[in-house]
Amino acid sequence: MIRYKVEWIGEFKCDRQIGETDYTEKIITIKNGLDKATSFWTFFHELEHAISEELGLKMTERQVNGLEMGLAQAVEDNGW
C-alpha cells in the first residue's frame, strides 16, 4: 500500500511552485490558497509522482503531465 501524508504550506521557495513530493518522508505538500480545482489537480499530479517512485516506474515530468492530461479529460468527459 502506498501512503503519503498531505500537508499545506503558505509559500514555496519558488513563487511558481504549487506542489511537491518528498519520497523519503512520504509527504505531498500543496500550496495554501489555491482554488479547489487547482488544489485537486496539484494533489493528483504529486500523487502520480509518488506512485511512480514507489513502483519504480521512473516516469518523467512529461509522462506525469501526459497521464494527468488524459485523466483530466476522462474526468471532464464524464461530468465528474
CORTA-V875161 format. One record per residue. PHI is phi in whole degrees, -180 to 180 (NA if undefined). BURIAL is 1 if it has 9 or more other ideal C-beta (glycine too) atoms within 8 Angstrom, else 0. Layout:
phi->PHI burial->BURIAL
phi->PHI burial->BURIAL
This chain:
phi->NA burial->0
phi->-102 burial->0
phi->-128 burial->0
phi->-126 burial->1
phi->-83 burial->0
phi->-109 burial->1
phi->-125 burial->0
phi->-114 burial->0
phi->-133 burial->1
phi->-67 burial->0
phi->-148 burial->0
phi->-98 burial->1
phi->-61 burial->0
phi->-93 burial->0
phi->-59 burial->0
phi->-83 burial->0
phi->-78 burial->1
phi->-125 burial->1
phi->-160 burial->1
phi->-161 burial->0
phi->-124 burial->1
phi->-104 burial->1
phi->-72 burial->0
phi->-71 burial->0
phi->-85 burial->0
phi->59 burial->1
phi->-129 burial->1
phi->-103 burial->1
phi->-113 burial->1
phi->-126 burial->1
phi->-70 burial->1
phi->-65 burial->0
phi->86 burial->0
phi->-80 burial->1
phi->-69 burial->0
phi->-57 burial->0
phi->-65 burial->0
phi->-66 burial->1
phi->-61 burial->1
phi->-61 burial->0
phi->-72 burial->1
phi->-66 burial->1
phi->-58 burial->1
phi->-61 burial->1
phi->-61 burial->1
phi->-68 burial->1
phi->-63 burial->1
phi->-61 burial->1
phi->-61 burial->1
phi->-63 burial->1
phi->-62 burial->1
phi->-57 burial->1
phi->-65 burial->1
phi->-65 burial->0
phi->-95 burial->0
phi->68 burial->0
phi->-78 burial->0
phi->54 burial->0
phi->-68 burial->1
phi->-79 burial->0
phi->-60 burial->0
phi->-63 burial->0
phi->-66 burial->1
phi->-61 burial->1
phi->-63 burial->1
phi->-65 burial->0
phi->-63 burial->1
phi->-60 burial->1
phi->-64 burial->0
phi->-64 burial->0
phi->-66 burial->1
phi->-62 burial->1
phi->-65 burial->0
phi->-64 burial->0
phi->-63 burial->0
phi->-65 burial->0
phi->-62 burial->0
phi->-103 burial->0
phi->70 burial->0
phi->-88 burial->0
